[in-house]
Amino acid sequence: MQNYIYKDSTIAFVTAAAQTCLLVEKSSEYDRDEWREQVLRILPVLYLRTRLLEPAERMMEEEEPQRFVTEEDYNYALVGVRNLLGSDDAYLDVFVDRGIYTDEVQTAYISEGMADIYQELKDLAAAFQTGEEPIMNDAVVACREAFEEHWGQKLIAVMRALHALGENEN
């Protein structure tokens, strides 16, 4: 039986995650419209690749997977996207918790959503850089669980906000 981390679905997921991380890290090298277009191309792929991940049998280590992203890394991602988008960073969103919608409209930020997604994906990528199979396995399992818990919703919200940003210009 093929090891979970070498399955096609896992490799495709990790590849999409790495591409997303690069777009966030290099946001200052893009103009806003070009970056927006690239992000709107990779986020649906990332979502799909995450949904298509074959379930892992289990975590291999007893302790929680190591976190690699520092507060400085997170802030770098956040500020890079915030600076790129400027006043277009903010959008209105309805809070959703476990499928329950509220009437409360909140201001949300594309930069915060992307930084939160980046944190999960960069931890995954850093785990793969160790080359240690148990660490890699557990990072995929943890990232998939975090997708279900929070960053999947953020990904969809960011896509919606970025899509609307382009529609508002036409």
C-alpha positions in Angstrom: 0.0 0.0 0.0 1.3 3.4 -1.0 2.2 5.8 1.9 -0.4 8.5 2.4 2.0 11.4 1.8 3.0 10.0 -1.6 -0.6 9.5 -2.9 -1.5 11.6 -6.0 -4.2 13.5 -4.1 -1.8 14.5 -1.3 0.9 15.6 -3.7 -1.6 17.7 -5.7 -2.9 19.2 -2.4 0.7 20.1 -1.2 1.5 21.5 -4.6 -1.5 23.8 -4.6 -0.7 24.8 -1.0 2.9 25.7 -1.9 1.7 27.8 -4.9 -0.7 29.7 -2.7 2.1 30.4 -0.2 4.3 31.8 -2.9 1.6 34.2 -4.1 1.2 35.5 -0.6 4.9 35.8 0.1 5.5 37.6 -3.2 2.5 39.9 -3.1 4.7 42.9 -3.3 6.0 41.8 -6.7 2.6 42.0 -8.3 0.2 44.8 -9.1 -3.1 44.4 -7.5 -5.1 43.2 -10.5 -2.5 40.7 -11.5 -2.2 39.3 -8.0 -6.0 39.2 -7.7 -6.3 37.2 -10.9 -3.6 34.7 -9.8 -5.2 34.2 -6.4 -8.6 33.7 -8.0 -7.0 31.0 -10.1 -5.3 29.1 -7.3 -7.8 29.3 -4.5 -10.5 27.2 -6.3 -7.8 24.6 -7.1 -6.7 24.6 -3.4 -10.2 24.1 -2.3 -10.8 21.3 -4.7 -7.5 19.6 -3.9 -8.2 19.8 -0.2 -11.7 18.3 -0.7 -10.2 15.5 -2.8 -7.6 14.5 -0.2 -8.0 10.8 0.6 -8.6 10.5 4.3 -5.6 9.6 6.4 -5.8 6.6 8.6 -4.4 8.4 11.6 -1.9 10.7 13.1 1.5 9.1 13.4 2.9 11.1 16.3 1.3 11.4 19.7 1.8 15.1 20.1 0.3 17.9 18.0 2.1 18.7 14.8 4.9 21.3 15.1 4.0 24.8 14.1 6.6 26.6 12.0 5.0 30.0 11.2 6.1 32.7 13.6 4.1 35.8 14.4 6.6 37.7 12.2 5.9 35.4 9.3 2.2 35.8 9.8 2.5 39.6 10.0 4.7 39.7 6.8 1.9 37.9 4.9 -0.8 40.1 6.4 1.0 43.4 5.7 2.1 42.4 2.2 -1.5 41.7 1.1 -2.9 44.7 3.0 -0.4 47.0 1.3 -1.2 45.6 -2.1 -5.0 45.9 -1.7 -5.1 49.2 0.2 -8.6 50.4 0.7 -9.9 47.4 -1.3 -8.8 45.1 1.6 -12.0 45.5 3.6 -15.3 43.8 2.7 -18.6 43.2 4.4 -19.3 39.6 5.5 -22.0 37.8 7.5 -20.6 35.7 10.2 -21.1 32.0 9.8 -20.6 29.5 12.7 -21.2 25.8 12.1 -23.6 26.6 9.3 -25.7 29.1 11.4 -26.0 32.5 9.8 -26.6 35.6 11.8 -28.0 39.0 10.8 -24.8 40.6 12.0 -22.7 42.1 9.2 -19.1 42.5 10.0 -16.2 44.1 8.3 -13.6 41.5 7.3 -10.3 41.8 5.5 -8.9 39.9 2.6 -5.4 40.3 4.1 -6.4 38.6 7.4 -8.1 35.7 5.6 -5.1 35.2 3.3 -2.7 35.4 6.3 -4.8 32.8 8.2 -4.8 30.5 5.2 -1.1 31.1 4.7 -0.3 30.2 8.2 -1.9 26.7 7.9 -0.4 26.1 4.4 3.1 27.3 5.3 3.1 25.0 8.4 2.3 22.2 6.0 5.0 23.2 3.5 7.6 23.5 6.3 6.7 20.1 7.6 7.3 18.7 4.1 10.7 20.4 4.0 11.8 18.3 7.0 11.5 15.2 4.9 10.4 13.2 7.9 7.4 11.1 6.9 5.6 11.1 10.3 5.8 14.9 10.5 4.6 15.2 6.9 1.7 12.8 7.4 0.5 14.6 10.6 0.9 18.0 9.0 -1.5 16.9 6.2 -4.0 15.5 8.7 -3.9 18.7 10.8 -4.1 21.0 7.8 -7.2 19.1 6.5 -8.8 19.2 9.9 -8.1 23.0 10.1 -9.7 23.4 6.7 -12.9 21.9 8.0 -12.8 24.0 11.2 -11.9 27.4 9.8 -9.7 28.1 6.8 -12.1 26.5 4.3 -14.7 29.1 5.2 -12.1 31.9 5.0 -10.9 30.7 1.6 -14.5 30.9 0.2 -15.0 34.4 1.8 -11.8 35.7 0.3 -12.7 34.3 -3.1 -16.1 36.0 -2.9 -14.5 39.3 -1.8 -11.9 39.2 -4.6 -14.5 38.3 -7.2 -16.7 41.2 -6.1 -13.6 43.5 -6.2 -13.2 42.8 -9.9 -17.0 43.0 -10.6 -17.2 46.4 -8.9 -14.6 47.8 -11.4 -16.6 46.9 -14.5 
